[in-house]
Amino acid sequence: MNTVHIRRAQAYDVVAIATLTHAAYSKWVPIIGREPLPMKVDYAEAFKVHRFDLLYENDALVALIETVEKNGGLLIENVAVRPAFQKRGYGRMLLAHAEELATSQGLPVIRLYTNSKFEENIALYKALGYNVCHEEPANGGIAVHMEKVMKAA
């Protein structure tokens, strides 16, 4: 039986965060013709200002979510799931975790952005109650900005 748990990342997790993110986003390289931005981040620097929560299946790190409080809401900078563990609901689990974080911090909205070519991700976010706010050219593609208004407690 698999056990799943989430824990907050520590500084010693930075290399694992970078490795997992690179693996998770590599499938998009042929689709957009370049490395997605999360593959280019200096995670040692990002760790200083963002929160990372790590999802484990048994003892294996299989997914993560990166968040930061910004503009009166919680911004999801990155959700990454190791390819061999995708389609198991871990992305949904981490998005639900972000909702709990936003609620516990009294933040009324969660925002995220993604590449317009990441169609399966956009479909998931819409299914979970996120709405498209706007789209804009960014980094050689189109960034789709989405948000979900949290219910009052």
ROSE-4610 file (N, C-alpha, C; in Angstrom, 1 decimal, always signed):
// ROSE-4610
residu = [M/M/M/N/N/N/T/T/T/V/V/V/H/H/H/I/I/I/R/R/R/R/R/R/A/A/A/Q/Q/Q/A/A/A/Y/Y/Y/D/D/D/V/V/V/V/V/V/A/A/A/I/I/I/A/A/A/T/T/T/L/L/L/T/T/T/H/H/H/A/A/A/A/A/A/Y/Y/Y/S/S/S/K/K/K/W/W/W/V/V/V/P/P/P/I/I/I/I/I/I/G/G/G/R/R/R/E/E/E/P/P/P/L/L/L/P/P/P/M/M/M/K/K/K/V/V/V/D/D/D/Y/Y/Y/A/A/A/E/E/E/A/A/A/F/F/F/K/K/K/V/V/V/H/H/H/R/R/R/F/F/F/D/D/D/L/L/L/L/L/L/Y/Y/Y/E/E/E/N/N/N/D/D/D/A/A/A/L/L/L/V/V/V/A/A/A/L/L/L/I/I/I/E/E/E/T/T/T/V/V/V/E/E/E/K/K/K/N/N/N/G/G/G/G/G/G/L/L/L/L/L/L/I/I/I/E/E/E/N/N/N/V/V/V/A/A/A/V/V/V/R/R/R/P/P/P/A/A/A/F/F/F/Q/Q/Q/K/K/K/R/R/R/G/G/G/Y/Y/Y/G/G/G/R/R/R/M/M/M/L/L/L/L/L/L/A/A/A/H/H/H/A/A/A/E/E/E/E/E/E/L/L/L/A/A/A/T/T/T/S/S/S/Q/Q/Q/G/G/G/L/L/L/P/P/P/V/V/V/I/I/I/R/R/R/L/L/L/Y/Y/Y/T/T/T/N/N/N/S/S/S/K/K/K/F/F/F/E/E/E/E/E/E/N/N/N/I/I/I/A/A/A/L/L/L/Y/Y/Y/K/K/K/A/A/A/L/L/L/G/G/G/Y/Y/Y/N/N/N/V/V/V/C/C/C/H/H/H/E/E/E/E/E/E/P/P/P/A/A/A/N/N/N/G/G/G/G/G/G/I/I/I/A/A/A/V/V/V/H/H/H/M/M/M/E/E/E/K/K/K/V/V/V/M/M/M/K/K/K/A/A/A/A/A/A]
num = [1/1/1/2/2/2/3/3/3/4/4/4/5/5/5/6/6/6/7/7/7/8/8/8/9/9/9/10/10/10/11/11/11/12/12/12/13/13/13/14/14/14/15/15/15/16/16/16/17/17/17/18/18/18/19/19/19/20/20/20/21/21/21/22/22/22/23/23/23/24/24/24/25/25/25/26/26/26/27/27/27/28/28/28/29/29/29/30/30/30/31/31/31/32/32/32/33/33/33/34/34/34/35/35/35/36/36/36/37/37/37/38/38/38/39/39/39/40/40/40/41/41/41/42/42/42/43/43/43/44/44/44/45/45/45/46/46/46/47/47/47/48/48/48/49/49/49/50/50/50/51/51/51/52/52/52/53/53/53/54/54/54/55/55/55/56/56/56/57/57/57/58/58/58/59/59/59/60/60/60/61/61/61/62/62/62/63/63/63/64/64/64/65/65/65/66/66/66/67/67/67/68/68/68/69/69/69/70/70/70/71/71/71/72/72/72/73/73/73/74/74/74/75/75/75/76/76/76/77/77/77/78/78/78/79/79/79/80/80/80/81/81/81/82/82/82/83/83/83/84/84/84/85/85/85/86/86/86/87/87/87/88/88/88/89/89/89/90/90/90/91/91/91/92/92/92/93/93/93/94/94/94/95/95/95/96/96/96/97/97/97/98/98/98/99/99/99/100/100/100/101/101/101/102/102/102/103/103/103/104/104/104/105/105/105/106/106/106/107/107/107/108/108/108/109/109/109/110/110/110/111/111/111/112/112/112/113/113/113/114/114/114/115/115/115/116/116/116/117/117/117/118/118/118/119/119/119/120/120/120/121/121/121/122/122/122/123/123/123/124/124/124/125/125/125/126/126/126/127/127/127/128/128/128/129/129/129/130/130/130/131/131/131/132/132/132/133/133/133/134/134/134/135/135/135/136/136/136/137/137/137/138/138/138/139/139/139/140/140/140/141/141/141/142/142/142/143/143/143/144/144/144/145/145/145/146/146/146/147/147/147/148/148/148/149/149/149/150/150/150/151/151/151/152/152/152/153/153/153]
x = [+0.8/+0.0/+0.9/+0.6/+1.3/+0.8/+1.8/+1.4/+1.9/+1.0/+1.3/+1.3/+2.3/+2.3/+3.0/+2.7/+3.2/+4.0/+5.1/+5.9/+6.5/+6.7/+7.4/+8.8/+9.3/+10.7/+11.6/+12.8/+13.9/+15.0/+16.0/+17.0/+17.8/+17.9/+18.7/+17.9/+16.6/+15.8/+16.0/+16.8/+16.8/+17.2/+18.2/+18.7/+17.6/+16.9/+15.8/+14.7/+14.4/+13.3/+13.7/+14.9/+15.3/+15.3/+15.7/+15.7/+14.3/+13.4/+12.0/+11.4/+11.6/+11.0/+11.4/+12.7/+13.3/+12.7/+12.5/+11.9/+10.5/+9.7/+8.3/+8.0/+8.9/+8.6/+9.2/+10.1/+10.8/+9.9/+8.7/+7.8/+7.3/+7.4/+6.8/+7.8/+9.1/+10.1/+9.8/+9.4/+9.1/+7.8/+6.9/+5.6/+5.8/+6.6/+6.8/+8.1/+9.0/+10.2/+11.3/+11.2/+12.2/+11.9/+12.8/+12.6/+11.6/+10.6/+9.6/+10.4/+9.9/+10.6/+10.9/+10.1/+10.5/+11.7/+12.1/+13.4/+14.6/+14.4/+15.5/+15.7/+14.9/+14.9/+16.1/+16.7/+17.7/+16.9/+16.7/+15.9/+16.5/+17.8/+18.4/+17.9/+17.8/+17.3/+15.8/+15.1/+13.6/+13.2/+14.0/+13.7/+13.7/+14.5/+14.7/+13.4/+12.6/+11.4/+10.0/+10.1/+8.9/+8.8/+7.6/+7.3/+7.3/+7.9/+7.8/+7.3/+6.3/+5.8/+6.0/+6.5/+6.9/+5.9/+5.5/+4.6/+5.4/+5.3/+6.0/+5.0/+5.4/+4.7/+5.7/+5.3/+6.2/+7.4/+8.6/+9.8/+10.3/+9.6/+10.0/+9.4/+10.2/+9.7/+9.1/+7.8/+7.1/+6.5/+6.3/+5.6/+5.9/+5.7/+5.9/+5.0/+4.8/+4.1/+4.9/+5.0/+5.8/+4.8/+4.7/+3.8/+4.4/+3.8/+4.2/+3.0/+2.9/+1.9/+2.2/+1.2/+1.5/+0.2/+0.2/-1.0/-2.2/-2.1/-3.3/-3.9/-3.1/-3.5/-2.4/-2.6/-1.6/-1.3/-0.1/+0.3/+1.0/+0.5/+1.2/+2.2/+3.4/+4.5/+4.7/+4.5/+4.9/+4.2/+3.7/+3.2/+3.9/+4.7/+5.4/+5.3/+5.0/+4.8/+5.8/+6.6/+7.5/+6.7/+7.2/+6.5/+5.9/+6.7/+6.2/+5.0/+4.8/+3.8/+2.6/+2.6/+1.5/+0.3/-0.9/-2.2/-2.6/-2.1/-2.4/-3.2/-3.4/-4.1/-3.2/-1.9/-1.0/-1.0/-1.2/-1.4/-2.6/-3.7/-4.9/-4.7/-4.0/-3.8/-3.0/-2.0/-1.2/-2.0/-2.8/-3.7/-4.7/-5.2/-6.0/-5.2/-4.0/-3.1/-2.9/-2.7/-2.6/-3.8/-5.0/-6.3/-6.3/-5.8/-5.8/-4.8/-3.7/-2.7/-3.4/-4.0/-4.6/-5.7/-6.5/-7.6/-7.0/-5.9/-5.3/-4.7/-4.3/-3.6/-4.6/-5.9/-6.9/-6.8/-6.2/-6.1/-7.3/-7.9/-9.2/-9.1/-7.9/-7.8/-6.5/-6.6/-5.3/-5.2/-4.0/-3.6/-2.6/-2.6/-1.5/-1.5/-0.4/-0.3/+0.4/+0.1/+0.6/+0.7/+1.4/+1.5/+0.3/-0.2/-1.4/-1.4/-0.2/+0.0/-0.1/-0.1/-0.3/-1.7/-2.4/-3.9/-4.4/-3.7/-4.2/-4.2/-3.2/-3.1/-4.2/-4.5/-5.6/-6.9/-7.1/-8.4/-8.5/-7.4/-7.5/-7.8/-7.1/-7.4/-8.8/-9.4/-10.8/-11.7/-11.4/-12.2/-12.2/-11.1/-11.0/-11.5/-12.1/-12.7/-11.9/-10.8/-10.0/-10.6/-10.6/-11.1/-10.0/-10.0/-9.1/-9.3/-8.3/-8.5/-8.0/-6.9/-6.4/-5.2/-4.9/-3.8/-2.8/-1.5/-0.6/+0.6/+1.2/+2.5/+3.6/+4.3/+5.4/+6.3/+7.6/+8.7/+8.5/+8.0/+7.9/+6.6/+5.7/+4.5/+3.3/+2.2/+1.1/+0.9/+1.0/+0.8/-0.7/-1.3/-2.7/-2.7/-3.3/-3.4/-4.8/-4.8/-6.0/-6.1/-7.3/-7.5/-8.7/-8.7/-9.8/-10.1/-11.3/-11.7/-12.1/-11.5/-11.8/-13.1/-13.8/-15.0/-14.7/-15.5/-15.3/-15.5/-14.7/-14.8/-16.0]
y = [-1.2/+0.0/+1.2/+2.2/+3.4/+4.4/+5.1/+6.2/+7.5/+8.5/+9.8/+10.8/+11.7/+12.8/+14.0/+15.2/+16.4/+17.1/+17.6/+18.3/+19.6/+20.5/+21.8/+21.5/+22.0/+21.8/+22.6/+22.1/+22.8/+23.1/+23.9/+24.3/+23.1/+22.1/+20.9/+20.2/+20.6/+20.0/+20.7/+21.7/+22.6/+21.7/+20.9/+20.1/+19.1/+18.5/+17.6/+18.4/+19.6/+20.4/+20.7/+21.1/+21.4/+20.1/+19.0/+17.8/+17.3/+17.4/+17.0/+17.9/+19.2/+20.2/+19.9/+19.7/+19.5/+18.3/+17.2/+16.0/+16.2/+16.9/+17.1/+17.9/+18.9/+19.8/+19.4/+18.4/+18.1/+17.6/+17.1/+16.6/+17.8/+19.0/+20.2/+20.8/+20.4/+21.0/+20.8/+19.6/+19.4/+20.2/+20.4/+21.0/+22.5/+23.1/+24.6/+25.0/+24.1/+24.4/+25.0/+24.9/+25.5/+24.9/+25.1/+24.7/+25.7/+25.1/+26.0/+26.7/+27.9/+28.7/+28.0/+27.1/+26.4/+25.6/+25.2/+24.5/+25.4/+26.7/+27.7/+28.4/+28.1/+28.8/+28.4/+29.4/+29.1/+28.8/+27.6/+27.2/+27.6/+27.7/+28.2/+29.6/+30.4/+31.8/+31.8/+31.0/+30.9/+30.5/+29.5/+29.0/+30.1/+31.1/+32.2/+33.0/+33.1/+33.9/+33.2/+31.9/+31.2/+30.0/+29.5/+28.3/+27.1/+26.1/+24.8/+23.7/+23.0/+21.9/+20.6/+19.6/+18.4/+17.2/+16.5/+15.4/+14.1/+13.2/+12.0/+10.8/+9.8/+8.5/+7.6/+7.0/+6.3/+7.2/+6.8/+7.6/+8.4/+8.3/+8.9/+10.3/+11.3/+12.6/+12.5/+12.8/+12.6/+13.9/+14.9/+16.1/+17.2/+18.4/+19.6/+20.7/+21.7/+22.9/+24.1/+25.1/+26.3/+27.5/+28.2/+29.3/+30.5/+31.6/+32.9/+33.8/+34.5/+35.5/+36.7/+37.1/+38.2/+38.9/+40.2/+41.0/+40.6/+40.3/+40.0/+38.6/+37.8/+36.4/+35.4/+34.2/+33.2/+32.9/+33.1/+32.8/+31.4/+30.5/+29.2/+29.4/+29.4/+29.5/+28.2/+27.1/+25.9/+24.7/+23.8/+22.5/+21.5/+20.6/+19.6/+18.2/+17.3/+15.9/+15.1/+14.2/+13.4/+12.6/+12.4/+11.8/+10.4/+9.6/+8.2/+8.2/+9.4/+9.5/+10.4/+10.8/+11.6/+10.8/+11.4/+10.8/+10.0/+10.3/+9.6/+10.6/+11.8/+12.8/+13.6/+13.5/+14.3/+15.8/+16.1/+17.5/+18.1/+17.4/+17.8/+18.0/+17.0/+17.0/+18.3/+18.6/+19.8/+21.1/+21.1/+22.3/+22.4/+21.3/+21.4/+21.9/+21.5/+21.9/+23.4/+24.0/+25.4/+26.1/+25.5/+26.2/+26.2/+25.2/+25.2/+26.2/+26.4/+27.4/+28.8/+29.1/+30.4/+30.6/+29.7/+29.8/+30.1/+29.3/+29.5/+30.9/+31.5/+32.8/+33.9/+33.6/+34.6/+35.2/+34.5/+35.1/+34.7/+35.7/+35.4/+34.8/+34.7/+34.3/+33.5/+32.5/+31.8/+32.1/+32.5/+32.7/+31.8/+31.6/+30.8/+31.2/+30.8/+31.1/+29.9/+29.7/+28.5/+28.9/+28.0/+28.2/+27.8/+28.5/+28.2/+26.8/+26.3/+25.0/+23.9/+24.2/+23.2/+22.9/+22.4/+22.3/+21.4/+20.3/+19.4/+20.0/+20.9/+21.6/+22.6/+23.3/+24.3/+23.6/+22.5/+21.8/+21.3/+20.9/+20.5/+21.7/+22.8/+24.0/+24.5/+24.4/+24.8/+23.9/+22.6/+21.6/+21.8/+22.4/+22.7/+24.0/+24.8/+26.0/+27.3/+27.1/+28.3/+28.9/+30.2/+30.9/+31.6/+31.7/+32.5/+33.9/+34.7/+36.1/+36.9/+36.5/+37.1/+36.3/+36.6/+36.0/+37.1/+36.8/+37.8/+37.1/+37.7/+37.2/+37.2/+36.1/+36.0/+34.9/+35.2/+34.3/+33.4/+34.1/+33.4/+32.5/+32.7/+31.9/+32.8/+32.2/+32.9/+32.4/+33.3/+33.0/+33.1/+32.1/+32.1/+32.3/+33.4/+33.8/+33.3/+32.6/+32.0/+32.3/+32.3/+32.5/+31.8/+31.5/+30.9/+31.7/+32.2/+32.9/+31.9/+32.1/+31.2/+31.6/+30.6/+30.8/+31.3/+32.3/+32.8/+31.7/+31.7/+30.7/+30.9]
z = [+0.0/+0.0/+0.0/-0.9/-0.9/+0.1/+0.7/+1.6/+1.0/+1.1/+0.4/+1.5/+1.5/+2.4/+1.8/+2.3/+1.9/+3.0/+2.7/+3.7/+3.1/+3.9/+3.5/+3.2/+2.1/+1.7/+2.6/+2.7/+3.4/+2.4/+2.8/+1.9/+1.3/+2.0/+1.5/+0.4/+0.1/-0.9/-2.3/-2.4/-3.6/-4.8/-4.7/-5.8/-6.3/-5.3/-5.7/-6.3/-5.9/-6.5/-8.0/-8.2/-9.6/-10.5/-9.9/-10.7/-11.1/-10.1/-10.3/-11.3/-11.2/-12.1/-13.5/-13.7/-15.0/-15.6/-14.9/-15.4/-15.8/-14.9/-15.1/-16.4/-16.6/-17.7/-19.0/-19.0/-20.2/-21.4/-21.0/-22.1/-22.9/-22.4/-23.1/-24.1/-24.0/-24.9/-26.3/-26.8/-28.2/-28.6/-27.7/-28.0/-28.2/-27.3/-27.4/-28.1/-28.3/-29.0/-28.2/-26.9/-26.0/-24.6/-23.7/-22.3/-21.7/-21.0/-20.3/-19.2/-18.8/-17.8/-16.5/-16.0/-14.7/-14.8/-16.0/-16.2/-16.1/-16.2/-16.2/-14.9/-13.9/-12.6/-11.8/-11.1/-10.1/-8.8/-8.5/-7.3/-6.0/-5.9/-4.7/-4.4/-5.4/-5.2/-5.0/-5.8/-5.6/-4.2/-3.7/-2.3/-1.3/-1.5/-0.5/-0.4/-1.5/-1.5/-1.7/-2.1/-2.4/-1.4/-1.3/-0.4/-1.4/-1.0/-1.8/-0.8/-1.3/-0.6/-1.5/-0.8/-1.5/-1.2/-2.3/-2.1/-2.3/-1.4/-1.4/-1.5/-2.3/-2.3/-1.7/-0.5/+0.3/+0.6/+0.2/+0.5/-0.7/-1.8/-3.1/-3.3/-3.6/-3.9/-5.3/-5.5/-6.8/-7.3/-6.5/-7.0/-6.0/-6.6/-5.7/-6.2/-5.3/-5.6/-5.0/-5.8/-5.4/-5.4/-4.3/-4.1/-3.5/-3.7/-3.0/-2.9/-1.8/-1.6/-2.5/-3.3/-4.2/-4.6/-4.5/-4.9/-4.2/-2.9/-2.1/-2.4/-3.0/-3.2/-3.2/-3.4/-3.4/-4.9/-5.3/-6.7/-6.7/-7.6/-7.8/-8.9/-8.6/-9.6/-10.4/-9.7/-10.3/-9.6/-10.5/-10.0/-10.9/-10.3/-11.1/-10.5/-11.4/-11.0/-11.9/-11.2/-12.0/-13.0/-14.2/-15.3/-15.0/-14.3/-14.0/-13.0/-12.3/-11.3/-11.7/-13.0/-13.5/-13.7/-13.7/-13.9/-12.6/-11.5/-10.2/-9.3/-9.7/-8.9/-8.0/-8.2/-7.3/-7.6/-8.8/-9.2/-8.5/-8.6/-7.9/-6.4/-5.8/-4.4/-4.0/-4.8/-4.5/-4.7/-5.7/-5.9/-4.7/-4.2/-3.0/-1.8/-1.7/-0.6/-0.7/-2.0/-2.1/-1.7/-1.9/-1.5/+0.0/+0.7/+2.2/+2.7/+2.0/+2.4/+2.2/+1.1/+0.9/+1.9/+2.2/+3.2/+4.6/+4.9/+6.3/+6.4/+5.3/+5.3/+5.1/+4.9/+4.7/+3.3/+2.3/+1.0/+0.1/-0.5/-1.2/-2.6/-3.1/-4.5/-4.7/-5.6/-6.0/-7.5/-7.9/-9.3/-9.8/-11.0/-11.7/-13.1/-13.8/-15.2/-15.9/-17.1/-17.8/-19.3/-20.0/-21.5/-22.2/-23.2/-23.9/-24.5/-24.8/-25.4/-24.4/-23.1/-22.1/-21.9/-23.0/-23.0/-21.9/-21.6/-20.6/-19.2/-19.0/-17.7/-17.6/-18.6/-18.6/-18.4/-19.0/-18.8/-17.3/-16.7/-15.3/-14.4/-14.7/-13.9/-14.0/-15.2/-15.4/-14.6/-14.7/-14.0/-12.5/-12.0/-10.6/-10.2/-11.1/-10.7/-11.1/-11.8/-12.2/-13.5/-13.5/-14.7/-15.4/-16.7/-17.5/-17.3/-16.8/-16.6/-17.9/-18.4/-19.6/-20.1/-21.4/-22.1/-22.6/-22.6/-23.1/-23.7/-24.7/-25.2/-24.1/-24.0/-23.0/-23.5/-23.5/-23.7/-25.0/-26.0/-27.3/-27.4/-26.4/-26.5/-25.9/-25.5/-24.9/-23.5/-22.6/-21.2/-20.9/-20.3/-19.9/-18.4/-18.0/-16.5/-16.0/-15.0/-14.4/-12.9/-12.4/-11.0/-10.5/-9.2/-8.5/-7.2/-7.1/-6.0/-4.9/-3.7/-2.6/-1.9/-1.4/-0.7/+0.7/+1.1/+2.5/+3.5/+4.5/+5.6/+6.4]
